[in-house]
Amino acid sequence: MGWYTTRWVAAADQDEPKAKALEILRGEPSLVMVPQGCGAKITWEEIELVEVSDVPDINPGFAFFEMENQARTKGNRVL
């Protein structure tokens, strides 16, 4: 499964947002089901500077989707 979400963080420079957002995501109850060391990755699609007045009071949820298989399988064998 894959997912999308948006998180807002206050940051002093352009390097800080990813670390802060990752810290927030690690505490998300919706992601507790992801086992440590399973190979899951977080990628950043977009990071945008916004005014504080544009940030909503409540974070949105997650949009989960089924990812395409990376390998074709037949039975229990990977082809």
N, CA, C and O atoms as a Tripos MOL2 file, in Angstrom:
@<TRIPOS>MOLECULE
protein
  316   315    79     0     0
PROTEIN
NO_CHARGES

@<TRIPOS>ATOM
      1 N           0.8460   -1.1830    0.0000 N.3       1 MET1
      2 CA          0.0000    0.0000    0.0000 C.3       1 MET1
      3 C           0.8920    1.2470    0.0000 C.2       1 MET1
      4 O           1.9840    1.2630    0.5680 O.2       1 MET1
      5 N           0.3940    2.2590   -0.6410 N.am      2 GLY2
      6 CA          1.0470    3.5550   -0.6100 C.3       2 GLY2
      7 C           0.0750    4.5670   -0.0250 C.2       2 GLY2
      8 O          -1.0980    4.2560    0.1830 O.2       2 GLY2
      9 N           0.5500    5.7620    0.2380 N.am      3 TRP3
     10 CA         -0.3330    6.7810    0.7810 C.3       3 TRP3
     11 C           0.1880    8.1790    0.4760 C.2       3 TRP3
     12 O           1.3750    8.3790    0.2160 O.2       3 TRP3
     13 N          -0.7200    9.1260    0.5150 N.am      4 TYR4
     14 CA         -0.4050   10.5480    0.3950 C.3       4 TYR4
     15 C          -0.9840   11.2550    1.6110 C.2       4 TYR4
     16 O          -2.0160   10.8530    2.1480 O.2       4 TYR4
     17 N          -0.3070   12.3090    2.0330 N.am      5 THR5
     18 CA         -0.8440   13.1930    3.0650 C.3       5 THR5
     19 C          -0.1060   14.5150    2.9740 C.2       5 THR5
     20 O           0.9450   14.6050    2.3390 O.2       5 THR5
     21 N          -0.6460   15.5250    3.5980 N.am      6 THR6
     22 CA         -0.0090   16.8400    3.6740 C.3       6 THR6
     23 C           0.2200   17.1680    5.1350 C.2       6 THR6
     24 O          -0.6580   16.9570    5.9710 O.2       6 THR6
     25 N           1.3830   17.6770    5.4380 N.am      7 ARG7
     26 CA          1.6870   18.1400    6.7910 C.3       7 ARG7
     27 C           2.3450   19.5060    6.6960 C.2       7 ARG7
     28 O           3.1090   19.7720    5.7680 O.2       7 ARG7
     29 N           2.0470   20.3730    7.6580 N.am      8 TRP8
     30 CA          2.6240   21.6990    7.7160 C.3       8 TRP8
     31 C           3.5430   21.7690    8.9150 C.2       8 TRP8
     32 O           3.2050   21.2790    9.9930 O.2       8 TRP8
     33 N           4.7140   22.3800    8.7340 N.am      9 VAL9
     34 CA          5.6610   22.5600    9.8270 C.3       9 VAL9
     35 C           6.2550   23.9620    9.7440 C.2       9 VAL9
     36 O           6.3820   24.5300    8.6590 O.2       9 VAL9
     37 N           6.6130   24.5070   10.8860 N.am     10 ALA10
     38 CA          7.3430   25.7720   10.9290 C.3      10 ALA10
     39 C           8.8240   25.4310   10.8350 C.2      10 ALA10
     40 O           9.3090   24.5540   11.5500 O.2      10 ALA10
     41 N           9.5400   26.1200    9.9560 N.am     11 ALA11
     42 CA         10.9440   25.8070    9.7370 C.3      11 ALA11
     43 C          11.7550   27.0810    9.5640 C.2      11 ALA11
     44 O          11.2910   28.0660    8.9890 O.2      11 ALA11
     45 N          12.9770   27.0370   10.0760 N.am     12 ALA12
     46 CA         13.8690   28.1890    9.9880 C.3      12 ALA12
     47 C          14.5850   28.2520    8.6350 C.2      12 ALA12
     48 O          14.9730   29.3320    8.1890 O.2      12 ALA12
     49 N          14.7610   27.0960    7.9810 N.am     13 ASP13
     50 CA         15.4400   27.0660    6.6870 C.3      13 ASP13
     51 C          14.8750   25.9360    5.8360 C.2      13 ASP13
     52 O          13.9940   25.2070    6.2920 O.2      13 ASP13
     53 N          15.3620   25.7780    4.6170 N.am     14 GLN14
     54 CA         14.7940   24.8060    3.6840 C.3      14 GLN14
     55 C          15.1640   23.3570    3.9980 C.2      14 GLN14
     56 O          14.5710   22.4420    3.4280 O.2      14 GLN14
     57 N          16.1230   23.1280    4.8860 N.am     15 ASP15
     58 CA         16.5130   21.7580    5.2390 C.3      15 ASP15
     59 C          15.6600   21.1870    6.3800 C.2      15 ASP15
     60 O          15.5710   19.9690    6.5290 O.2      15 ASP15
     61 N          15.0600   22.0210    7.1540 N.am     16 GLU16
     62 CA         14.3320   21.6180    8.3500 C.3      16 GLU16
     63 C          12.9620   20.9550    8.1060 C.2      16 GLU16
     64 O          12.5870   20.0750    8.8810 O.2      16 GLU16
     65 N          12.2130   21.3290    7.0840 N.am     17 PRO17
     66 CA         10.8570   20.7740    6.9400 C.3      17 PRO17
     67 C          10.7920   19.2490    6.8450 C.2      17 PRO17
     68 O           9.9200   18.6380    7.4630 O.2      17 PRO17
     69 N          11.6870   18.6250    6.0900 N.am     18 LYS18
     70 CA         11.6400   17.1640    5.9390 C.3      18 LYS18
     71 C          11.8280   16.4570    7.2750 C.2      18 LYS18
     72 O          11.0940   15.5200    7.5890 O.2      18 LYS18
     73 N          12.8020   16.8950    8.0610 N.am     19 ALA19
     74 CA         13.0630   16.2640    9.3560 C.3      19 ALA19
     75 C          11.8750   16.4250   10.2900 C.2      19 ALA19
     76 O          11.4990   15.4840   10.9880 O.2      19 ALA19
     77 N          11.2840   17.6100   10.3040 N.am     20 LYS20
     78 CA         10.1320   17.8480   11.1740 C.3      20 LYS20
     79 C           8.9160   17.0410   10.7260 C.2      20 LYS20
     80 O           8.2140   16.4640   11.5570 O.2      20 LYS20
     81 N           8.6640   16.9980    9.4190 N.am     21 ALA21
     82 CA          7.5270   16.2330    8.9130 C.3      21 ALA21
     83 C           7.7150   14.7460    9.1760 C.2      21 ALA21
     84 O           6.7550   14.0580    9.5210 O.2      21 ALA21
     85 N           8.9290   14.2390    9.0200 N.am     22 LEU22
     86 CA          9.2110   12.8360    9.2960 C.3      22 LEU22
     87 C           8.9480   12.5090   10.7610 C.2      22 LEU22
     88 O           8.3950   11.4520   11.0670 O.2      22 LEU22
     89 N           9.3310   13.3860   11.6550 N.am     23 GLU23
     90 CA          9.0740   13.2040   13.0880 C.3      23 GLU23
     91 C           7.5680   13.1280   13.3610 C.2      23 GLU23
     92 O           7.1180   12.2930   14.1460 O.2      23 GLU23
     93 N           6.7970   13.9950   12.7160 N.am     24 ILE24
     94 CA          5.3410   13.9810   12.8720 C.3      24 ILE24
     95 C           4.7660   12.6690   12.3560 C.2      24 ILE24
     96 O           3.9260   12.0580   13.0170 O.2      24 ILE24
     97 N           5.2130   12.2320   11.1770 N.am     25 LEU25
     98 CA          4.6910   11.0050   10.5760 C.3      25 LEU25
     99 C           5.0120    9.7650   11.4030 C.2      25 LEU25
    100 O           4.2130    8.8300   11.4550 O.2      25 LEU25
    101 N           6.1610    9.7520   12.0400 N.am     26 ARG26
    102 CA          6.5240    8.6030   12.8850 C.3      26 ARG26
    103 C           5.5860    8.4430   14.0740 C.2      26 ARG26
    104 O           5.4790    7.3550   14.6390 O.2      26 ARG26
    105 N           4.9170    9.5070   14.4530 N.am     27 GLY27
    106 CA          3.9760    9.4470   15.5670 C.3      27 GLY27
    107 C           2.5250    9.2520   15.1470 C.2      27 GLY27
    108 O           1.6360    9.2390   15.9980 O.2      27 GLY27
    109 N           2.2720    9.1000   13.8570 N.am     28 GLU28
    110 CA          0.9030    8.9690   13.3470 C.3      28 GLU28
    111 C           0.3160    7.5960   13.6660 C.2      28 GLU28
    112 O           0.8920    6.5830   13.2680 O.2      28 GLU28
    113 N          -0.8080    7.5350   14.3680 N.am     29 PRO29
    114 CA         -1.4510    6.2560   14.6680 C.3      29 PRO29
    115 C          -1.8060    5.4540   13.4090 C.2      29 PRO29
    116 O          -1.7790    4.2230   13.4420 O.2      29 PRO29
    117 N          -2.1370    6.1260   12.3080 N.am     30 SER30
    118 CA         -2.5060    5.4300   11.0690 C.3      30 SER30
    119 C          -1.3450    4.6560   10.4580 C.2      30 SER30
    120 O          -1.5560    3.7650    9.6360 O.2      30 SER30
    121 N          -0.1200    4.9920   10.8570 N.am     31 LEU31
    122 CA          1.0500    4.3380   10.2660 C.3      31 LEU31
    123 C           1.7170    3.3450   11.2090 C.2      31 LEU31
    124 O           2.7570    2.7810   10.8700 O.2      31 LEU31
    125 N           1.1420    3.1230   12.3800 N.am     32 VAL32
    126 CA          1.7070    2.1870   13.3430 C.3      32 VAL32
    127 C           1.7920    0.7810   12.7700 C.2      32 VAL32
    128 O           2.6570   -0.0020   13.1620 O.2      32 VAL32
    129 N           0.8920    0.4570   11.8400 N.am     33 MET33
    130 CA          0.8460   -0.8830   11.2530 C.3      33 MET33
    131 C           2.0480   -1.1810   10.3590 C.2      33 MET33
    132 O           2.2550   -2.3390    9.9960 O.2      33 MET33
    133 N           2.8380   -0.1880    9.9960 N.am     34 VAL34
    134 CA          3.9990   -0.3980    9.1320 C.3      34 VAL34
    135 C           5.1510   -0.9180    9.9900 C.2      34 VAL34
    136 O           5.6520   -0.1950   10.8510 O.2      34 VAL34
    137 N           5.5820   -2.1710    9.7660 N.am     35 PRO35
    138 CA          6.6390   -2.7380   10.6130 C.3      35 PRO35
    139 C           8.0110   -2.1150   10.3360 C.2      35 PRO35
    140 O           8.3450   -1.8110    9.1910 O.2      35 PRO35
    141 N           8.7870   -1.9330   11.3840 N.am     36 GLN36
    142 CA         10.1490   -1.4250   11.2530 C.3      36 GLN36
    143 C          10.9600   -2.3880   10.3870 C.2      36 GLN36
    144 O          10.8290   -3.6040   10.5200 O.2      36 GLN36
    145 N          11.7900   -1.8500    9.5070 N.am     37 GLY37
    146 CA         12.6750   -2.6660    8.6980 C.3      37 GLY37
    147 C          12.0070   -3.3720    7.5290 C.2      37 GLY37
    148 O          12.6010   -4.2790    6.9460 O.2      37 GLY37
    149 N          10.7850   -2.9830    7.1700 N.am     38 CYS38
    150 CA         10.0650   -3.6630    6.0840 C.3      38 CYS38
    151 C          10.4370   -3.1230    4.7050 C.2      38 CYS38
    152 O           9.9830   -3.6570    3.6930 O.2      38 CYS38
    153 N          11.2460   -2.0850    4.6510 N.am     39 GLY39
    154 CA         11.6380   -1.5080    3.3700 C.3      39 GLY39
    155 C          10.7490   -0.3600    2.9240 C.2      39 GLY39
    156 O          10.9120    0.1500    1.8160 O.2      39 GLY39
    157 N           9.8140    0.0560    3.7670 N.am     40 ALA40
    158 CA          8.9380    1.1770    3.4260 C.3      40 ALA40
    159 C           9.7720    2.4480    3.2800 C.2      40 ALA40
    160 O          10.7530    2.6410    3.9980 O.2      40 ALA40
    161 N           9.3740    3.3080    2.3490 N.am     41 LYS41
    162 CA         10.0910    4.5560    2.0930 C.3      41 LYS41
    163 C           9.1180    5.7220    2.1180 C.2      41 LYS41
    164 O           7.9520    5.5830    1.7500 O.2      41 LYS41
    165 N           9.6070    6.8600    2.5500 N.am     42 ILE42
    166 CA          8.8420    8.1030    2.4650 C.3      42 ILE42
    167 C           9.5480    8.9700    1.4320 C.2      42 ILE42
    168 O          10.7570    9.1870    1.5120 O.2      42 ILE42
    169 N           8.7920    9.4590    0.4740 N.am     43 THR43
    170 CA          9.3390   10.3920   -0.5060 C.3      43 THR43
    171 C           8.5400   11.6820   -0.4390 C.2      43 THR43
    172 O           7.3860   11.6890   -0.0110 O.2      43 THR43
    173 N           9.1450   12.7380   -0.8520 N.am     44 TRP44
    174 CA          8.5310   14.0600   -0.7840 C.3      44 TRP44
    175 C           8.1560   14.4860   -2.1870 C.2      44 TRP44
    176 O           9.0200   14.6130   -3.0550 O.2      44 TRP44
    177 N           6.8950   14.7020   -2.4100 N.am     45 GLU45
    178 CA          6.4510   15.1040   -3.7400 C.3      45 GLU45
    179 C           6.5880   16.6100   -3.9250 C.2      45 GLU45
    180 O           6.9550   17.0840   -5.0010 O.2      45 GLU45
    181 N           6.2900   17.3510   -2.8700 N.am     46 GLU46
    182 CA          6.3350   18.8000   -2.9910 C.3      46 GLU46
    183 C           6.5560   19.4270   -1.6220 C.2      46 GLU46
    184 O           5.9450   19.0150   -0.6360 O.2      46 GLU46
    185 N           7.4240   20.4160   -1.5660 N.am     47 ILE47
    186 CA          7.6080   21.2210   -0.3590 C.3      47 ILE47
    187 C           7.4190   22.6660   -0.7840 C.2      47 ILE47
    188 O           8.0970   23.1550   -1.6870 O.2      47 ILE47
    189 N           6.4930   23.3400   -0.1250 N.am     48 GLU48
    190 CA          6.1100   24.6850   -0.5460 C.3      48 GLU48
    191 C           6.0850   25.6240    0.6520 C.2      48 GLU48
    192 O           5.6010   25.2570    1.7220 O.2      48 GLU48
    193 N           6.5990   26.8170    0.4750 N.am     49 LEU49
    194 CA          6.5540   27.8510    1.5030 C.3      49 LEU49
    195 C           5.1670   28.4990    1.4790 C.2      49 LEU49
    196 O           4.7080   28.9650    0.4360 O.2      49 LEU49
    197 N           4.5090   28.5210    2.6370 N.am     50 VAL50
    198 CA          3.1870   29.1460    2.7490 C.3      50 VAL50
    199 C           3.1710   30.0830    3.9490 C.2      50 VAL50
    200 O           3.9990   29.9760    4.8540 O.2      50 VAL50
    201 N           2.2240   30.9890    3.9380 N.am     51 GLU51
    202 CA          2.0390   31.8990    5.0690 C.3      51 GLU51
    203 C           1.3380   31.1610    6.2020 C.2      51 GLU51
    204 O           0.5270   30.2680    5.9560 O.2      51 GLU51
    205 N           1.6430   31.5230    7.4190 N.am     52 VAL52
    206 CA          1.0240   30.8990    8.5890 C.3      52 VAL52
    207 C          -0.4970   31.0150    8.5120 C.2      52 VAL52
    208 O          -1.2080   30.0980    8.9230 O.2      52 VAL52
    209 N          -0.9900   32.1050    8.0030 N.am     53 SER53
    210 CA         -2.4400   32.3050    7.9110 C.3      53 SER53
    211 C          -3.1090   31.3290    6.9350 C.2      53 SER53
    212 O          -4.3270   31.1570    6.9900 O.2      53 SER53
    213 N          -2.3470   30.6890    6.0500 N.am     54 ASP54
    214 CA         -2.8860   29.7310    5.0850 C.3      54 ASP54
    215 C          -2.9280   28.2960    5.6110 C.2      54 ASP54
    216 O          -3.4780   27.4120    4.9550 O.2      54 ASP54
    217 N          -2.3540   28.0630    6.7830 N.am     55 VAL55
    218 CA         -2.2850   26.7050    7.3390 C.3      55 VAL55
    219 C          -3.5810   26.4020    8.0940 C.2      55 VAL55
    220 O          -3.9740   27.1600    8.9810 O.2      55 VAL55
    221 N          -4.2500   25.2870    7.7420 N.am     56 PRO56
    222 CA         -5.4880   24.9370    8.4550 C.3      56 PRO56
    223 C          -5.2100   24.5070    9.8950 C.2      56 PRO56
    224 O          -4.0870   24.1310   10.2300 O.2      56 PRO56
    225 N          -6.2160   24.5630   10.7250 N.am     57 ASP57
    226 CA         -6.0630   24.1840   12.1310 C.3      57 ASP57
    227 C          -5.9090   22.6790   12.3180 C.2      57 ASP57
    228 O          -5.3030   22.2340   13.2930 O.2      57 ASP57
    229 N          -6.4510   21.8940   11.3950 N.am     58 ILE58
    230 CA         -6.4290   20.4290   11.5140 C.3      58 ILE58
    231 C          -5.7300   19.8300   10.2970 C.2      58 ILE58
    232 O          -6.0050   20.2150    9.1600 O.2      58 ILE58
    233 N          -4.8160   18.8780   10.5490 N.am     59 ASN59
    234 CA         -4.1480   18.1830    9.4520 C.3      59 ASN59
    235 C          -5.1170   17.2570    8.7390 C.2      59 ASN59
    236 O          -5.9940   16.6760    9.3780 O.2      59 ASN59
    237 N          -4.9750   17.1070    7.4170 N.am     60 PRO60
    238 CA         -5.8360   16.1680    6.7040 C.3      60 PRO60
    239 C          -5.4430   14.7330    7.0280 C.2      60 PRO60
    240 O          -4.3970   14.4880    7.6280 O.2      60 PRO60
    241 N          -6.2760   13.7990    6.6330 N.am     61 GLY61
    242 CA         -5.9840   12.3850    6.8410 C.3      61 GLY61
    243 C          -5.0480   11.8570    5.7760 C.2      61 GLY61
    244 O          -4.2900   12.6090    5.1630 O.2      61 GLY61
    245 N          -5.1120   10.5550    5.5640 N.am     62 PHE62
    246 CA         -4.2640    9.8860    4.5930 C.3      62 PHE62
    247 C          -5.1220    9.3880    3.4370 C.2      62 PHE62
    248 O          -6.2690    8.9900    3.6380 O.2      62 PHE62
    249 N          -4.5720    9.4100    2.2400 N.am     63 ALA63
    250 CA         -5.1970    8.7830    1.0790 C.3      63 ALA63
    251 C          -4.3650    7.5400    0.7720 C.2      63 ALA63
    252 O          -3.2520    7.6460    0.2580 O.2      63 ALA63
    253 N          -4.9050    6.3650    1.0880 N.am     64 PHE64
    254 CA         -4.1940    5.1080    0.8480 C.3      64 PHE64
    255 C          -4.5630    4.5610   -0.5240 C.2      64 PHE64
    256 O          -5.6940    4.7250   -0.9810 O.2      64 PHE64
    257 N          -3.6040    3.9080   -1.1810 N.am     65 PHE65
    258 CA         -3.8670    3.3050   -2.4880 C.3      65 PHE65
    259 C          -3.0280    2.0460   -2.6360 C.2      65 PHE65
    260 O          -1.9800    1.9020   -2.0080 O.2      65 PHE65
    261 N          -3.5090    1.1390   -3.4770 N.am     66 GLU66
    262 CA         -2.7760   -0.0860   -3.7460 C.3      66 GLU66
    263 C          -1.7170    0.2070   -4.8020 C.2      66 GLU66
    264 O          -2.0220    0.7350   -5.8710 O.2      66 GLU66
    265 N          -0.4820   -0.1390   -4.4940 N.am     67 MET67
    266 CA          0.6210    0.0910   -5.4190 C.3      67 MET67
    267 C           0.7240   -1.0690   -6.4020 C.2      67 MET67
    268 O           0.3650   -2.2020   -6.0810 O.2      67 MET67
    269 N           1.2120   -0.7770   -7.5890 N.am     68 GLU68
    270 CA          1.4310   -1.8300   -8.5720 C.3      68 GLU68
    271 C           2.5740   -2.7130   -8.1040 C.2      68 GLU68
    272 O           3.5330   -2.2350   -7.4980 O.2      68 GLU68
    273 N           2.4690   -4.0020   -8.3880 N.am     69 ASN69
    274 CA          3.5160   -4.9450   -8.0310 C.3      69 ASN69
    275 C           4.7920   -4.5850   -8.7820 C.2      69 ASN69
    276 O           4.7460   -4.3020   -9.9790 O.2      69 ASN69
    277 N           5.9150   -4.5920   -8.1000 N.am     70 GLN70
    278 CA          7.1880   -4.2790   -8.7320 C.3      70 GLN70
    279 C           7.7380   -5.4560   -9.5300 C.2      70 GLN70
    280 O           8.5660   -5.2640  -10.4200 O.2      70 GLN70
    281 N           7.2950   -6.6530   -9.2270 N.am     71 ALA71
    282 CA          7.7690   -7.8500   -9.9310 C.3      71 ALA71
    283 C           6.5700   -8.6970  -10.3080 C.2      71 ALA71
    284 O           5.6040   -8.7720   -9.5490 O.2      71 ALA71
    285 N           6.6140   -9.3430  -11.4770 N.am     72 ARG72
    286 CA          5.5680  -10.2630  -11.8590 C.3      72 ARG72
    287 C           5.7720  -11.5530  -11.0850 C.2      72 ARG72
    288 O           6.9050  -12.0110  -10.9340 O.2      72 ARG72
    289 N           4.7050  -12.1380  -10.6000 N.am     73 THR73
    290 CA          4.8380  -13.3630   -9.8310 C.3      73 THR73
    291 C           4.0110  -14.4750  -10.4500 C.2      73 THR73
    292 O           2.9840  -14.2180  -11.0790 O.2      73 THR73
    293 N           4.4520  -15.6980  -10.2740 N.am     74 LYS74
    294 CA          3.7050  -16.8790  -10.6960 C.3      74 LYS74
    295 C           3.7950  -17.8660   -9.5470 C.2      74 LYS74
    296 O           4.8750  -18.3560   -9.2160 O.2      74 LYS74
    297 N           2.6410  -18.1530   -8.9390 N.am     75 GLY75
    298 CA          2.6760  -18.9880   -7.7360 C.3      75 GLY75
    299 C           3.4200  -18.2460   -6.6550 C.2      75 GLY75
    300 O           3.0860  -17.1030   -6.3440 O.2      75 GLY75
    301 N           4.4190  -18.8740   -6.0780 N.am     76 ASN76
    302 CA          5.2390  -18.2330   -5.0390 C.3      76 ASN76
    303 C           6.5870  -17.7720   -5.5690 C.2      76 ASN76
    304 O           7.4320  -17.3010   -4.8080 O.2      76 ASN76
    305 N           6.7920  -17.9090   -6.8900 N.am     77 ARG77
    306 CA          8.0750  -17.5280   -7.4710 C.3      77 ARG77
    307 C           8.0090  -16.1470   -8.0720 C.2      77 ARG77
    308 O           6.9990  -15.7690   -8.6660 O.2      77 ARG77
    309 N           9.0590  -15.4030   -7.9240 N.am     78 VAL78
    310 CA          9.1780  -14.0970   -8.6050 C.3      78 VAL78
    311 C           9.8630  -14.3430   -9.9280 C.2      78 VAL78
    312 O          10.9210  -14.9710   -9.9760 O.2      78 VAL78
    313 N           9.2720  -13.8560  -11.0030 N.am     79 LEU79
    314 CA          9.8470  -14.0480  -12.3610 C.3      79 LEU79
    315 C          10.8010  -12.9270  -12.7040 C.2      79 LEU79
    316 O          11.3750  -12.9170  -13.7930 O.2      79 LEU79
@<TRIPOS>BOND
     1     1     2 1
     2     2     3 1
     3     3     4 2
     4     3     5 am
     5     5     6 1
     6     6     7 1
     7     7     8 2
     8     7     9 am
     9     9    10 1
    10    10    11 1
    11    11    12 2
    12    11    13 am
    13    13    14 1
    14    14    15 1
    15    15    16 2
    16    15    17 am
    17    17    18 1
    18    18    19 1
    19    19    20 2
    20    19    21 am
    21    21    22 1
    22    22    23 1
    23    23    24 2
    24    23    25 am
    25    25    26 1
    26    26    27 1
    27    27    28 2
    28    27    29 am
    29    29    30 1
    30    30    31 1
    31    31    32 2
    32    31    33 am
    33    33    34 1
    34    34    35 1
    35    35    36 2
    36    35    37 am
    37    37    38 1
    38    38    39 1
    39    39    40 2
    40    39    41 am
    41    41    42 1
    42    42    43 1
    43    43    44 2
    44    43    45 am
    45    45    46 1
    46    46    47 1
    47    47    48 2
    48    47    49 am
    49    49    50 1
    50    50    51 1
    51    51    52 2
    52    51    53 am
    53    53    54 1
    54    54    55 1
    55    55    56 2
    56    55    57 am
    57    57    58 1
    58    58    59 1
    59    59    60 2
    60    59    61 am
    61    61    62 1
    62    62    63 1
    63    63    64 2
    64    63    65 am
    65    65    66 1
    66    66    67 1
    67    67    68 2
    68    67    69 am
    69    69    70 1
    70    70    71 1
    71    71    72 2
    72    71    73 am
    73    73    74 1
    74    74    75 1
    75    75    76 2
    76    75    77 am
    77    77    78 1
    78    78    79 1
    79    79    80 2
    80    79    81 am
    81    81    82 1
    82    82    83 1
    83    83    84 2
    84    83    85 am
    85    85    86 1
    86    86    87 1
    87    87    88 2
    88    87    89 am
    89    89    90 1
    90    90    91 1
    91    91    92 2
    92    91    93 am
    93    93    94 1
    94    94    95 1
    95    95    96 2
    96    95    97 am
    97    97    98 1
    98    98    99 1
    99    99   100 2
   100    99   101 am
   101   101   102 1
   102   102   103 1
   103   103   104 2
   104   103   105 am
   105   105   106 1
   106   106   107 1
   107   107   108 2
   108   107   109 am
   109   109   110 1
   110   110   111 1
   111   111   112 2
   112   111   113 am
   113   113   114 1
   114   114   115 1
   115   115   116 2
   116   115   117 am
   117   117   118 1
   118   118   119 1
   119   119   120 2
   120   119   121 am
   121   121   122 1
   122   122   123 1
   123   123   124 2
   124   123   125 am
   125   125   126 1
   126   126   127 1
   127   127   128 2
   128   127   129 am
   129   129   130 1
   130   130   131 1
   131   131   132 2
   132   131   133 am
   133   133   134 1
   134   134   135 1
   135   135   136 2
   136   135   137 am
   137   137   138 1
   138   138   139 1
   139   139   140 2
   140   139   141 am
   141   141   142 1
   142   142   143 1
   143   143   144 2
   144   143   145 am
   145   145   146 1
   146   146   147 1
   147   147   148 2
   148   147   149 am
   149   149   150 1
   150   150   151 1
   151   151   152 2
   152   151   153 am
   153   153   154 1
   154   154   155 1
   155   155   156 2
   156   155   157 am
   157   157   158 1
   158   158   159 1
   159   159   160 2
   160   159   161 am
   161   161   162 1
   162   162   163 1
   163   163   164 2
   164   163   165 am
   165   165   166 1
   166   166   167 1
   167   167   168 2
   168   167   169 am
   169   169   170 1
   170   170   171 1
   171   171   172 2
   172   171   173 am
   173   173   174 1
   174   174   175 1
   175   175   176 2
   176   175   177 am
   177   177   178 1
   178   178   179 1
   179   179   180 2
   180   179   181 am
   181   181   182 1
   182   182   183 1
   183   183   184 2
   184   183   185 am
   185   185   186 1
   186   186   187 1
   187   187   188 2
   188   187   189 am
   189   189   190 1
   190   190   191 1
   191   191   192 2
   192   191   193 am
   193   193   194 1
   194   194   195 1
   195   195   196 2
   196   195   197 am
   197   197   198 1
   198   198   199 1
   199   199   200 2
   200   199   201 am
   201   201   202 1
   202   202   203 1
   203   203   204 2
   204   203   205 am
   205   205   206 1
   206   206   207 1
   207   207   208 2
   208   207   209 am
   209   209   210 1
   210   210   211 1
   211   211   212 2
   212   211   213 am
   213   213   214 1
   214   214   215 1
   215   215   216 2
   216   215   217 am
   217   217   218 1
   218   218   219 1
   219   219   220 2
   220   219   221 am
   221   221   222 1
   222   222   223 1
   223   223   224 2
   224   223   225 am
   225   225   226 1
   226   226   227 1
   227   227   228 2
   228   227   229 am
   229   229   230 1
   230   230   231 1
   231   231   232 2
   232   231   233 am
   233   233   234 1
   234   234   235 1
   235   235   236 2
   236   235   237 am
   237   237   238 1
   238   238   239 1
   239   239   240 2
   240   239   241 am
   241   241   242 1
   242   242   243 1
   243   243   244 2
   244   243   245 am
   245   245   246 1
   246   246   247 1
   247   247   248 2
   248   247   249 am
   249   249   250 1
   250   250   251 1
   251   251   252 2
   252   251   253 am
   253   253   254 1
   254   254   255 1
   255   255   256 2
   256   255   257 am
   257   257   258 1
   258   258   259 1
   259   259   260 2
   260   259   261 am
   261   261   262 1
   262   262   263 1
   263   263   264 2
   264   263   265 am
   265   265   266 1
   266   266   267 1
   267   267   268 2
   268   267   269 am
   269   269   270 1
   270   270   271 1
   271   271   272 2
   272   271   273 am
   273   273   274 1
   274   274   275 1
   275   275   276 2
   276   275   277 am
   277   277   278 1
   278   278   279 1
   279   279   280 2
   280   279   281 am
   281   281   282 1
   282   282   283 1
   283   283   284 2
   284   283   285 am
   285   285   286 1
   286   286   287 1
   287   287   288 2
   288   287   289 am
   289   289   290 1
   290   290   291 1
   291   291   292 2
   292   291   293 am
   293   293   294 1
   294   294   295 1
   295   295   296 2
   296   295   297 am
   297   297   298 1
   298   298   299 1
   299   299   300 2
   300   299   301 am
   301   301   302 1
   302   302   303 1
   303   303   304 2
   304   303   305 am
   305   305   306 1
   306   306   307 1
   307   307   308 2
   308   307   309 am
   309   309   310 1
   310   310   311 1
   311   311   312 2
   312   311   313 am
   313   313   314 1
   314   314   315 1
   315   315   316 2
@<TRIPOS>SUBSTRUCTURE
     1 MET1         2 RESIDUE 1 A MET
     2 GLY2         6 RESIDUE 1 A GLY
     3 TRP3        10 RESIDUE 1 A TRP
     4 TYR4        14 RESIDUE 1 A TYR
     5 THR5        18 RESIDUE 1 A THR
     6 THR6        22 RESIDUE 1 A THR
     7 ARG7        26 RESIDUE 1 A ARG
     8 TRP8        30 RESIDUE 1 A TRP
     9 VAL9        34 RESIDUE 1 A VAL
    10 ALA10       38 RESIDUE 1 A ALA
    11 ALA11       42 RESIDUE 1 A ALA
    12 ALA12       46 RESIDUE 1 A ALA
    13 ASP13       50 RESIDUE 1 A ASP
    14 GLN14       54 RESIDUE 1 A GLN
    15 ASP15       58 RESIDUE 1 A ASP
    16 GLU16       62 RESIDUE 1 A GLU
    17 PRO17       66 RESIDUE 1 A PRO
    18 LYS18       70 RESIDUE 1 A LYS
    19 ALA19       74 RESIDUE 1 A ALA
    20 LYS20       78 RESIDUE 1 A LYS
    21 ALA21       82 RESIDUE 1 A ALA
    22 LEU22       86 RESIDUE 1 A LEU
    23 GLU23       90 RESIDUE 1 A GLU
    24 ILE24       94 RESIDUE 1 A ILE
    25 LEU25       98 RESIDUE 1 A LEU
    26 ARG26      102 RESIDUE 1 A ARG
    27 GLY27      106 RESIDUE 1 A GLY
    28 GLU28      110 RESIDUE 1 A GLU
    29 PRO29      114 RESIDUE 1 A PRO
    30 SER30      118 RESIDUE 1 A SER
    31 LEU31      122 RESIDUE 1 A LEU
    32 VAL32      126 RESIDUE 1 A VAL
    33 MET33      130 RESIDUE 1 A MET
    34 VAL34      134 RESIDUE 1 A VAL
    35 PRO35      138 RESIDUE 1 A PRO
    36 GLN36      142 RESIDUE 1 A GLN
    37 GLY37      146 RESIDUE 1 A GLY
    38 CYS38      150 RESIDUE 1 A CYS
    39 GLY39      154 RESIDUE 1 A GLY
    40 ALA40      158 RESIDUE 1 A ALA
    41 LYS41      162 RESIDUE 1 A LYS
    42 ILE42      166 RESIDUE 1 A ILE
    43 THR43      170 RESIDUE 1 A THR
    44 TRP44      174 RESIDUE 1 A TRP
    45 GLU45      178 RESIDUE 1 A GLU
    46 GLU46      182 RESIDUE 1 A GLU
    47 ILE47      186 RESIDUE 1 A ILE
    48 GLU48      190 RESIDUE 1 A GLU
    49 LEU49      194 RESIDUE 1 A LEU
    50 VAL50      198 RESIDUE 1 A VAL
    51 GLU51      202 RESIDUE 1 A GLU
    52 VAL52      206 RESIDUE 1 A VAL
    53 SER53      210 RESIDUE 1 A SER
    54 ASP54      214 RESIDUE 1 A ASP
    55 VAL55      218 RESIDUE 1 A VAL
    56 PRO56      222 RESIDUE 1 A PRO
    57 ASP57      226 RESIDUE 1 A ASP
    58 ILE58      230 RESIDUE 1 A ILE
    59 ASN59      234 RESIDUE 1 A ASN
    60 PRO60      238 RESIDUE 1 A PRO
    61 GLY61      242 RESIDUE 1 A GLY
    62 PHE62      246 RESIDUE 1 A PHE
    63 ALA63      250 RESIDUE 1 A ALA
    64 PHE64      254 RESIDUE 1 A PHE
    65 PHE65      258 RESIDUE 1 A PHE
    66 GLU66      262 RESIDUE 1 A GLU
    67 MET67      266 RESIDUE 1 A MET
    68 GLU68      270 RESIDUE 1 A GLU
    69 ASN69      274 RESIDUE 1 A ASN
    70 GLN70      278 RESIDUE 1 A GLN
    71 ALA71      282 RESIDUE 1 A ALA
    72 ARG72      286 RESIDUE 1 A ARG
    73 THR73      290 RESIDUE 1 A THR
    74 LYS74      294 RESIDUE 1 A LYS
    75 GLY75      298 RESIDUE 1 A GLY
    76 ASN76      302 RESIDUE 1 A ASN
    77 ARG77      306 RESIDUE 1 A ARG
    78 VAL78      310 RESIDUE 1 A VAL
    79 LEU79      314 RESIDUE 1 A LEU
